[in-house]
Amino acid sequence: MDQFTLNLIFVGGSFLLYIVIAIWAKAGSTSEFYAAGRSVHPVTNGMAIAADWMSAASFISMAGLIAFVGYGNSAYLMGWTGGYVLLAMLLAPYLRKFGRFTVPDFIGDRYYSRTARLVAVAALLMISITYVIGQMTGAGVAFSRFLEVDTNTGLLIASAVVFVYAVLGGMKGITYTQVAQYIVLIIAYTIPAVFISLQLTGNPIPQLGLFSTHVDSGMPLLARLDQILVDLGFADYTGLHDSTLNMTLFTLSLMVGTAGLPHVIIRFFTVPKVSDARKSAGWALVFIALLYTVAPAVGAMARLNILTTVYPEGTRAESLTYDARPDWMHNWEQTGLLAFEDKNGDGMIQSYNEASAEFATVAAERGWQGNEMVTFNQDILVLANPEIAGLPSWVIALIAAGGLAAALSTAAGLLLAISSAVSHDLIKRTFKPDISEKGELTAARVSMAVAIVVATWLGMNPPGFAAQTVAFAFGLAASSLFPAIMMGIFSTKMNSTGAIVGMLVGLVSTSVYLFTYKGWFFIAGTNMLADTPDNWLFGISPLAFGAIGAVLNFIAAYITMKVTTPVPEHIQHLVENIRVPRGAGAATGHH
């Protein structure tokens, strides 16, 4: 059976499964649409959280980021997993006990303010829309290669599938679909990694293979990778090449951003009891770790495979001829995500660091005129990995289904967060409080449909590759929602004015800093200032600024609280009750 037919069977089969689950789990009430009727088992919820969490950025982009930067990008792993510890310990049980459906719902009631609710909705929409761009971009990348359609057509197919199961099933349908998607994506990610680890090190466990001996050279795998990279003028793989300050701030930004992401938080509203919220976070960490501990091995081994493909005889030896390039290179060239240019007309492919002063002499001696791998989109690395390693066709088809499962599962969660904010927080709780249950459910479905259309359009016009786009969303979540939720739970004195000012200061400062250097929203793709460390404020990277925005949020909120009206007494009692570990909904009477 040819590769295209296999891809169709695996991808089409997974899509059919998702749609059947959505029909089986159709939401019949707003409680089922927003929170799956609060009846999801903690293990099931943990698996759904893991799928919701492990987006196109985790599945498609993260290993590519690690592969091309090395140790420095391990911040993604540390920040994204550390955020779940914060969630489990500090937020999830208390938010579940409060008994609401959405994050703006909690903020609006805790801060007894319609304005606070509206600011939270604005922050949620900015975060979720920014985040969903990465998912749609990831889906387009996967479709363009494996179903042999252009990226925009792939996006439309992905949107249609999400439309069916998200609009129909709401949180109830999305939860059980995400369980299926987790199973698909973890199998798809792990099997190629096992094969490649066996090939390169003889060890079938990728996590151990990363620290094992490279079979061909007899050296430790990471030492061999370091040797090849340094010989080609690149920075070594295992060294830290960013400032410690930026790595620390970026990790912190990802951690508190994770704990403030609305589409993750709403998953904790779906379990029956407060204790189940904490258990869900623990199970989610287990399921996430199954992929996240494999990602560094996938990144390192893929980078080594690419280098030894271009230089089959060893470092600086005769490079690969363009005509003899393997099938995987030819296949990915068709997508435009991989491209070569024979700059010196010798018919060979030279890939090296042309910016390296040390390597300039070697390049001049050999007559090389620049790096001839002129395009290598990092997002293709995981998807191309089975082909690079020459794995069976069914493994390639499996990873296609896994990549799409990762993108669609998170997209559905984000779209639900967006539609819930519009239908519940804007329509039901703000502008039309007398709307009927049936009317609100219809509004939720219409909001979801509109959100899908907007997300599809943004996916067709993305601002950057998947994981970087997602990193912006984390900065916004860290600087706006996380401090407001933290203070709402742990401070009886934080008032509505303080929370509103804090959220606005965090959101505006982080947005301005990000868009100054990554100005892709309102200045047509051109930057106001060059995105270089020399221009950054105190050398702080835009991607690491979320942590600074969070600190500014806390400070602004505290100062404002000191000079404005104190919190009403009944709200202080409410906050104290939230932290008393008794039954779900006890604080507010919501069950």
N, C-alpha and C positions, 0 to 999 in steps of 0.2 A: 504494500500500500504506500502511495507517495506521501511526502511530508505534509502537503497542503490538506489532503483528505484527513490525515490523522489530526492535524490542528483543528479542523472543522468539527470532527467527532468529539474531541476533548473539550473544546471551548463551547460548542453547541450543547453538549451533554450537561456541562456545568450550568449553563444559562437556563436550560430546561428545568434542572433541579431547583434553582432559585425561584423560578416562577411558580412551580408546583407547590413549593413550601409557602410562598406568599398567598396563594389561593387557599391553602389549608389553614393558614393563620390569619385570615382576613380580620382586620380590626372592626369591631361592631360598636365601639363607644369611644369617647374621647380618652377615657382612662387607658383603654387598650392601645389607642393610637399614640398617646404621649408616653406611656409608662408600662405597656404590655400587661395592664391589669395588676401590676405589682405582684406577679405570681411566678417570676423566673427563678429557678434554682441557682444558688451561688456558683456551682461548677459550670452550669450552662452559661450563666452571666459572665463568668471569668473568661470563657472561651469566646463569647461574643465581644467582650471588651477587647480581647487580644486582636480579634479580626478588625474591629472598629479602629483600633490603635495602629495596627501594622498596615499602614497605608502603602500607596505606591512609593512614597518616600522611603519607607522601611524596606519594602520588598525589592523595589527597582533601583532606587538611588543610593541607599546607604552604603552598600558594598562598593559601588562605583566611587563614592566619595572617599571611602577608606583606601581603596585600591590606588587612587591617584594622589593621595596626600599622606597616607600612612597613619602613624601614631597620633598625629595632631587631630585627626577627625574622629578619634575614639571618644571625643566629647559628646558626639551624638548618642553613642551607646550609654555613656554614663548619665547624661542629662535626661534622656528619655525614660530610662528605667528608674532612676532616682526619683523622678516625679511621682511614680506610683507609690513609693514609700510615703511621700508627703500626703498623697491622697488617702491612702489607707489609714494613716495615723491621725491626720489633722482635719480632714474635710468630710470624707465619704459618710461615716456613721452619723455625723451631726446633720448633714444635709438630708440624709434619708429620714432622720427623725423629724425634721421640720415638715416633711410630708407634702412638698410641692412638686410641680411637674417640670419646671424649667429653672435655669439660673436667674434670669431677670425676675421670675416669680419670687424666688427667695429674697433677692436684693430689694425688690419693691415692698414686700411685706416686712422684712427685717428693718428696713430704714424708713418704714411708714411714709413712703413718698412715691407719687406718680412720676416725678422728675427722675428719681433714682432708677426706677424701672425703665424709663425711656433711654437713659444714658447706658444702662446695661444692655438694652436691646441693640442700641447703636454699636456698642463694643462687640457684642456677639455677632452681629451681621458683618462687621469689618473682619473679625477673626475668621469666621466660618467661610466667608466668600473668598478671602485670601487663601485659606487652606484648601478649599475645594478645587481651586485652579490646578494645584499640584496633582490632585487625583485624576482630573480630566486629562491633563497633559500626559500622565503616566499611562492611562488607558489608550490614548492616541498612539503613543510610542509602541505599545504592545500590539495593538491592532495593525499598525502600518507594516510591521514585519511579518506577523504570523498569519494574518488573513489576507495579505497581499492587497490591501486597499490603502488609499491615502489616509492621512491622519484625521482629516475632518470627517470622512465617511465613518471611520472607526469610532470617533467620538459620538456621532449620531446613533450608531448601533448601541454603544455602551449606555447612552442616555435613555434610549428606548427601554432597555432591560431594567435599569434602575427605576424608571418611571412606573413600570408595571408592578414591581414588588414593593417599592417604597410608598407610592400613592395608595395602593390597595391595602397593604398590610400595616402601614405605620410602624411604630416601635415593635409591635407584636410580630409582624411579618419580618421586619429587619433583624430582630434578635435571632430567630431560628435560621434565617438565611445566612447570617454572619457565622453561626456555628458551622454550617456547611462550608462556608467560604474559608474559615480557619483551617478546617481539615484539608481542603484542596490546597491552600497556599503553603501550609507547613510541609506537606508531602512533596509538593513541587519544589520547594526551596532546599529540602534536606537531601533528597535522592541524588541530584546532580553533585552536591557537595561531597557526599559519600563516595561516589564514583571518582571524582577528581582527587580527593584526598588519597584514595587507594592508588591511583595512577602515579601521583607525585611522591608519596611517602610510604606506601604500603600499609598505611594505617586507615581503617575504614571510618574512624571517628574524627570528623573534621576539626573539632576543638583540640584534639590531641595531635592531629596531623600537622597543625600550624607550628607546633614546637618539636616536630620530629625531623628526621634526616631526609634530605632530598635525595631520592634514589639515584638519579643520573650523576650528580656531582659528589655525593658522599658528604656534603656539608649540611649543617642545619638549614632548614628551608628558608628561614628569615635572613640568615647570613648570606645565603646564595642570592636572594633577592636584593639585599643591600649591595652586594658586590657588583651585580649587573647594572643596577641603577647608577651607582657612583661611576662606574666605567663609561657610562653613556652621558655623564655630565649632570645627572639628576641628583636631587638631595636623597640621602639615604632614607629608607622606609621606616626604620625604627626610632629615628631621632625626633625631637620636638622642634619644629621650625616656626612656631608662632610664639607670641609673647605669653608668658605664664598668666599675666593679668587677663588677656583676652580669652585664653582657654578656660580660666576659672569663671569669668563672667558669662561666657557663652554656655558653659555647663550649667551654671546657676539659672540662667535665663531659660534654658530648655526644661530644667526641673520645675521651676515655679510656673512656667508656661504650660507644662503638662498638667499640673494640678489645677490650672485655671481654664482648661479647654472645655467649652460648654458641651460639645458632643460626647466627651468622655464622662463628664460629671453626670449627665442625664441618665447614663446607664445604671448608676447607683440608685436611681429612683424606681427601678423595675423589680427589686427584690422584696420578699414579704416582710422581713424584719430588719431592724437596725444592725444586729450582729451579722446578718447576711451581707450587708454592704462591705464590712471589713473583710469577710471571707472572700467575697468576689474579687477584691483588690489583690488578695494573696494568690488566688487561683490565676488571675490575669498575669501576675508576675511570672508564675511558673510557665504558662503557655507562651508568654512573650520571650522568656529566656531561651526556649527551645530554638527560636530563630535568631535572637540577638547574639547568642554565644557562637553561632555558626557564621555570622556575617563577617567577622574579621578574617576567618579562614578563607571564605569565598573571595574576599577582596584581594588578599595576598596571593592566593593561588592563581586567580585569574590574571593578575598583573604579571606574574612570572610566566604564565602560559603565553600571554601576548608577546612579551619580550623574546621568549625563546622561539616563537613562531617567526618573528621578523629576523632574528639572528640564530638560525638553527644550529650553527656550528659553535656557538658560544659568543661571549661578549667581544665586540669590535671585530669579530670575524666577518667573513663575506655575508652580506645581508641577503634577504629573500629577493628573488626577481619578481617583478610585478606580474608577469605571465604565469608564474608558479604559485601565486597566492592561493591559499586554501579556500574552499567553498564558503566558509563562514564569512570571510572578508567580502567575497563577491556578493553574497546574499544581503549583507548589511549595507553595502554600497548602494544597492537599489533603493534604500529608504532615505538616502541623503544624510544619514546620521553617522556615516563613516566615509571618509574621502581621502584619496591620495593624489599627489601631484609630483611628477618626475622632474624636479627642479634642475638637475644637472644632466638629464638626458641619457643616463647610463642604464636605464631599464630596471634598476634595483629600487628597493624600498629602504630608505634610511630613516630611522626614528631615533632622535636623540635630542638633548636639550641645547638648542641653538643659542640660548641666552647665556650659557656657561662659558666664562672666560677661560677656565682651565681646559675645556674641551675644544675650544676654537682652533687650537694648533692641530689637533688630531683630525678635525673636520677638514681643515685646509690641506693637510697632507694627502687626504683621501679624495679630495675634489668634491666634497659634499657641500651643498649650497643651502642647507636649511632642512629642518624636519619635514619629511615628505608625507607623514601621516597628518595632513592638514586639518582634518576633522575627526574627532573621536568623542562622540557624545557619551558622557559618563553613564547616562541612564540606560544604555544598551548592554552594559557589562554583564549583569545577572542574566538577562534574557539571552545573550549570546554565549554565555558560559558553557552550556551543554554542547553547542556546535564547536566552540574553540577546542574543547577536550575530546571531540569526536565521539560523543555518546549516542546511544540508539535514538531513532526517530521518535519513539514514544515518549522519551524523556523530554525532548524538545517541545512536543505537544503539551506535555504536562506542565512545563514551566510557563507556557503561554497561558494556560488556564489559571495557573497560580498568580501570575502577574495581574491578570484582569480581576481575579477574585480580590486581591489586595486593594486595587484601585477602587473597585465598586463598593466593597464593604465600608470603607471609610467615607466615600462620597455619600452613601446612603445615610450614615450617621450624621454627617454635617448638614445634609439637606433636611433631615428631620429636625435638627436644632434650629435651623433657619425658619422652617415652616411653623414650628411650635412657638417661636418667639413672635412671629407675625400673627398667627391665629389666636393664640392664648393670651400673650402679653399685650399686644397692641389692640386686637379686636375685642376679645372677651373681657380683659381686665382693665382696659383703658377707654376705648371709644364706644363699645357697644356691650355694656355689662349684662343687658337683658337678652342677649342672643341665646337661642335654644341649644340644647345638646346636639341635635341634628344639624343645626346651622353652623355650630362651631366645628363639627367634624367635616362638613363640606368646605368651610373656610380653610381648615388645615390641609385638606387635599388640594384645593386650588393653590394655596400658598406653596405647597410642595411642587406642584407642576410648574409654577412660575420660577421657583428657585432652580429647578432643573434646566429650564430654558436659559436663564442667566448664566448658570454654571457652564453650560455647553458652549455658549458664546465666548465666555472667558477662556475656556479650554482651547478654543480655536485661535485665541490671541493671547497666549501666555506671556508673562513677564520674565520667566527664567526657568531653569530646569527644576524638576519636581522638589527635591529636598531643600534647595535654597528658598524657593517660594514658601515652603512649609515653615522654614525657620523664621520668616517674617511673621507668620501667624502666631508663633510661639512668643515672640517678643511682644506682640500686642496683647496676648492673653496674660502674660506675666505682669505687664505694667498696668493693666486695667482691672480685670475681674478678680484675679487671685488676691490682691490686698483687700479688696472690698469684702470678699467671702471670708477671709481670715479674720478681719476685724469684726465682721458681723457675727462670727461664732464665738470669738474669744474676748471681745471687749463689750462690756455692758454700757460703756460710756460713749462709744462712737455714734455720733448722731447723723442724721440724713445729710445735712449740709456738708459735713466733713467728708462723708463717703462720696458725695457727688463731685465735690472739688477734687478729691484725690483721684477718682476715676478719670476725670477730664484732664488733669495734669499729666497722669501716667500715659493716657492714650495719645494726647496731643504731642507731648515731648518725644515719645517713641516714634510716632508716625512721622513727625517732622524730621527727626534724625535719620530714619530709614529712607524716607523719600528724598532727602537731600542728596544722599549718596547712591541710592538705588531708584532714582526718580522715574519709575516706569508708569505711574498712574496718570499724572496730569501734565507731564512735559514730553509726551510722545516719544518715550524711550531714550531721551537724552538726559545726561546727568547735569545737575547744577554745579557740582564740584567733582573733580576726579576722585574715584573711589580708591584712595590709597592711604596707607597709614600716616603719611605726612599731613594729610588734610583732616584726619579724624580728630575729634575733640579728645585731648589727653591720650591719643593713640587707641581709643576704644573703638573696636570694629562695630559697624552698624548691626551685624547679626548678634552681637553680644550686649546690645544696649537695653534689651528688655529688663535685665536685672537692675540697671540704673533707673529705668522708668518705674519699676516697682518700688524702689527706695524713695523716689520723688513722690510717688503716690502716697506712701505711708506718711512721709513728712508733711505734705500738704494737707492730708486729712487730719493729722494730729493738731497742727497749728490752727486750722479752721475750726475744729471741734472746741478748742480752748476759748475761742472768742464768739461762739454762737450758742443758741439755745440748747440746754441739756436734753438728753433723751427722756421721753415720757416714762413714767414709772412702770406701766404695764409692759413696755418693750424691754425694759431691764429684766423684769421677771421672766419674760419670754426667752431671752438669751440665756438666763440661768437655767431654765427648764430644758433647753436644747441639750445642755451638757450633762444633764442627769441621765444616766444610762438606763432608762426604763422604756417601755414599749414604743413601737413605731407610731409616729403621728401624735404622741401624747402631748407634745408642746403646743400644738395648734388645734387639736381635735380632728385632724385629718387622718383617715385610716386607709 
